[in-house]
Amino acid sequence: MKVIDFHPDELLDREIDGTLSPDERRRLSEHLSRCTQCKLERQLRSDFEAELGARENARDIQSFVSGALRATRDPEVRRSSRAPAAIAWRRRFVFLLAATMVLATGLAAAEMDVVGRAWHAARERVAFVFRTPAPPSIEPAAAPPRAVAPNRAEGATQITPEPANVAPALPTLAEHLGETTDRPARGAGTRGAGEKTHVTVAAPAPEMPAPLPVVAITPAPESAAALFDAASAARRRGNTVEAAGLYRDLETRFPASAEARLSIAVVARMQLDLGEASEAAAGFGSYLATGDRALREEAMAGRALAFQRLGRAADEMEGWRELLRAYPASAYAKVARARLEQDLP
Amino acid sequence: VGFFRTQKHPRPEVKTASHGAALAEIARLATEGDTSATARLLKVVAPEMARVVRGVMGPYSSDVDDAVQQSLVGLIQALPAFRGECAPAGYACRIAFRTALAMRRRSREARARYDDSTDADSLPASSSPSDLSDARRRTALVRSVLDQIPAEQAEALAMRTMLGWSIEEIAKASSVPINTVRSRLRLAKEALRRNIEADPSLADELGVGE
């Protein structure tokens, strides 16, 4: 017999808490020996307990919390979003004016301490390695200017799959990064009338119970670290265009910074995810040429992948060989060896 | 029987009775725009939200960090709509669950556009990838079932198996009667059972389908 009408859920719960009496433990054992459903449930709870392990590191949690609060700052905005639409928009407009003045005085400087940035950079590295593309969002306000024309290499094979989650009207990342864009240049260290303040209306989280739109205001950051953080935050939100612009600003305004070097590789990875393999290969090459080692392994693998998608078999094979020589125990080693064993023409 | 005792992670602060009322008050203040209360609320519920995310996406998914971050942002955005009709922790975990599930689906669809056999994105984050253990196969199976069943059933299954919550705790978190939770879990486990029966080795190991 294996169909049991009564499933002792409470005993299973108390087993987890370790509060079963000997008699209850015997009853539970007897039930489990006959009931595959409870046996399965108990097994799965044990599996997840082992897989998920201990609770999150407190420092990680604090970082996540700080990041979320920064991303949705300011509480006034959330309060205003609860008002009727017309009033909310009027309040929001007034708030934006005030917030722009306040934030322009240097809010970015108060964002993170040195340790936090270092940790954040490490997290960024981990997240970078196996990143998959998040859907770019279409901002209803203050979207960056469209590129005039793409700046593609002559003769390069452009592999551009049609990602279902990319709006067709969006310009490619390469267009946003190209030298021919009409994006206004920002004077380093100057905050004049021409300087932009990014205003983003974030989309509500998916399938949330009636979430309300939130206006997040991001002043133009004043340091390489702040720019990198802002760009990373935009990338996490799936706003590829804004992220690309900020990374580009970072490379332009703080070219000697470590963050600028990292941004070259991160942008290349974004391009790879978006199907801009030619630009990605060039970007990874540029990063490797800087001599920076923080993302060297990932850049090598990324460049080889880009060559693969371009159909440049010889370059791809050389890329994988180079990776294996430098990092024999790389997480990409299995892929590299598999590709090399195929002995492509 | 009894092997959980040495494995169970510390009982989360969100689940202890003494913190329930305090957390509800913190959540109320947070819904009114109190930034300090919002920060405290997030700090308390974030560990459980992170656990839900890791459970849904897999602990080695490269998207876990982003999903945790997005879940917390989603919680802040959804706070104005929180009316205190369920436990704040449950509300938070449901948001984390839906965010993680949506991101997992997006990631899978994105990977499907490329050649999975050679794309580095499809690699496990371990430097020594190996064949999935039986436990990994079972947890992976649960994740795949989450995609196949209605959201309410999937939430109940995730809270039960990943968070180890009791039926009563799930009912409070979801603002539904206990019997509704039982019904959702039963249907979810039936779907799970159908999937297990399709894998003879798993079915044999778990005694399912005998």
Contacts between the chains, C-beta under 8 A, distances in Angstrom:
chain1	res1	chain2	res2	distance
A	2	B	210	6.8
A	9	B	166	7.2
A	9	B	167	5.2
A	9	B	182	7.8
A	10	B	166	7.5
A	13	B	166	4.2
A	13	B	167	7.7
A	15	B	1	6.6
A	15	B	2	6.7
A	15	B	4	5.7
A	16	B	4	4.6
A	16	B	8	5.5
A	16	B	164	5.5
A	17	B	8	7.7
A	17	B	11	7.8
A	18	B	2	7.4
A	18	B	4	7.2
A	18	B	5	4.1
A	18	B	8	7.6
A	20	B	1	7.7
A	20	B	2	7.3
A	25	B	1	5.4
A	25	B	2	6.7
A	28	B	1	5.9
A	29	B	1	5.1
A	32	B	1	7.4
A	36	B	193	8.0
A	36	B	206	6.6
A	36	B	207	5.1
A	36	B	208	5.3
A	36	B	210	7.3
A	37	B	189	5.8
A	37	B	193	7.4
A	39	B	206	6.8
A	39	B	207	6.7
A	40	B	189	7.0
A	40	B	192	7.1
A	40	B	193	7.3
A	40	B	196	7.4
A	40	B	206	5.5
A	40	B	208	6.6
A	41	B	160	7.1
A	41	B	161	7.0
A	41	B	189	6.7
A	43	B	138	6.8
A	43	B	206	6.5
A	44	B	138	6.2
A	44	B	139	7.3
A	44	B	142	6.1
A	44	B	161	4.5
A	45	B	4	7.5
A	45	B	160	7.4
A	45	B	161	5.4
A	45	B	164	5.6
A	46	B	3	6.8
A	46	B	4	6.6
A	46	B	7	7.0
A	47	B	135	4.4
A	47	B	138	5.1
A	47	B	139	5.1
A	48	B	55	5.9
A	48	B	139	5.9
A	48	B	142	7.7
A	48	B	161	5.4
A	48	B	162	4.8
A	48	B	164	7.7
A	49	B	4	6.9
A	49	B	7	4.9
A	49	B	8	6.4
A	49	B	9	7.1
A	49	B	164	6.7
A	50	B	7	6.2
A	50	B	135	6.3
A	51	B	55	7.9
A	51	B	59	5.8
A	51	B	135	6.6
A	51	B	136	7.2
A	51	B	139	5.4
A	52	B	9	7.8
A	52	B	51	5.7
A	52	B	54	5.6
A	52	B	55	5.8
A	52	B	59	6.1
A	52	B	162	6.9
A	53	B	9	7.4
A	53	B	59	7.6
A	54	B	9	5.5
A	55	B	9	5.3
A	55	B	10	6.4
A	55	B	12	7.4
A	55	B	47	4.9
A	55	B	51	7.2
A	56	B	46	7.2
A	56	B	47	4.7
A	56	B	50	4.5
A	56	B	51	7.1
A	60	B	50	7.7
A	61	B	43	6.7
A	61	B	46	4.7
A	61	B	47	5.8
A	61	B	50	6.8
A	62	B	43	7.1
A	64	B	46	5.8
A	64	B	50	7.1
A	64	B	65	7.9
A	64	B	68	5.3
A	64	B	69	5.8
A	64	B	72	5.7
A	65	B	39	6.4
A	65	B	42	4.4
A	65	B	43	5.4
A	65	B	46	5.6
A	65	B	72	6.5
A	67	B	69	5.5
A	67	B	72	7.5
A	68	B	42	6.3
A	68	B	69	6.2
A	68	B	72	3.5
A	68	B	73	4.9
A	68	B	75	7.6
A	68	B	76	6.0
A	69	B	35	7.3
A	69	B	38	6.9
A	69	B	39	6.0
A	69	B	42	7.1
A	69	B	76	7.3
A	71	B	69	7.6
A	71	B	73	5.1
A	72	B	73	5.7
A	72	B	76	4.4
A	72	B	77	6.5
A	75	B	33	4.2
A	75	B	34	7.4
A	75	B	35	4.9
A	75	B	38	7.2
A	76	B	33	7.3
A	78	B	33	5.7
A	78	B	76	7.4
A	78	B	77	7.8
A	78	B	79	7.2
A	78	B	80	6.0
A	79	B	32	7.8
A	79	B	33	4.4
A	81	B	80	6.6
A	82	B	80	5.0
A	123	B	65	6.1
A	126	B	62	7.5
A	126	B	65	7.2
A	127	B	62	6.3
A	127	B	65	5.0
A	127	B	66	6.5
A	129	B	62	6.1
A	129	B	125	7.2
A	130	B	62	3.4
A	130	B	120	6.5
A	130	B	121	5.3
A	130	B	123	6.6
A	130	B	125	6.2
A	131	B	62	5.8
A	131	B	63	7.5
A	131	B	121	7.5
A	132	B	62	7.1
A	132	B	63	6.4
A	132	B	106	7.8
A	132	B	107	4.6
A	132	B	110	4.9
A	132	B	111	6.3
A	132	B	121	5.3
A	133	B	110	5.2
A	134	B	66	7.1
A	134	B	103	7.7
A	134	B	106	6.9
A	135	B	106	6.3
A	161	B	113	5.0
A	161	B	114	7.7
A	163	B	110	6.9
A	163	B	113	6.3
A	164	B	109	6.5
A	165	B	106	6.5
A	165	B	109	7.3
A	165	B	110	7.3
A	202	B	73	7.5
A	202	B	77	7.2
A	204	B	74	7.7
A	204	B	77	5.9
A	204	B	78	7.7
A	205	B	70	6.7
A	205	B	71	7.6
A	205	B	73	7.0
A	205	B	74	2.9
A	205	B	77	5.9
A	205	B	78	6.6
A	205	B	95	6.5
A	205	B	98	7.5
A	205	B	99	5.7
A	206	B	74	7.8
A	206	B	98	6.0
A	206	B	99	6.3
A	206	B	102	4.1
A	207	B	98	4.7
A	207	B	102	6.9
A	207	B	151	7.3
A	208	B	74	5.7
A	208	B	77	6.9
A	208	B	78	4.6
A	208	B	81	7.6
A	208	B	95	6.0
A	208	B	98	7.0
A	209	B	78	6.1
A	209	B	81	5.6
A	209	B	82	7.9
A	209	B	91	7.6
A	209	B	94	7.7
A	209	B	95	7.9
A	210	B	78	7.3
A	210	B	81	4.0
A	211	B	74	6.7
A	211	B	77	4.5
A	211	B	78	4.2
A	211	B	80	8.0
A	211	B	81	6.2
A	212	B	77	6.6
A	212	B	78	7.8
A	212	B	80	5.2
A	212	B	81	6.6
A	213	B	77	7.8
A	214	B	76	7.5
A	214	B	77	5.1
A	236	B	66	5.1
A	236	B	69	5.8
A	236	B	70	7.0
A	237	B	70	7.8
A	273	B	110	7.5
A	301	B	120	5.5
A	302	B	120	7.9
A	305	B	118	7.9
A	305	B	119	7.1
A	305	B	120	6.2
A	308	B	118	6.8
A	309	B	114	7.8
A	329	B	127	6.0
A	330	B	127	7.5
A	331	B	120	7.7
A	331	B	123	6.0
A	331	B	125	6.9
A	331	B	126	7.2
A	331	B	127	5.2
A	331	B	129	7.7
A	332	B	120	5.3
A	332	B	123	7.1
A	334	B	123	6.9
A	334	B	129	6.3
A	335	B	118	5.8
A	335	B	119	7.9
A	335	B	120	5.7
A	335	B	123	6.6
A	338	B	117	7.7
A	338	B	118	6.7
A	339	B	118	6.1
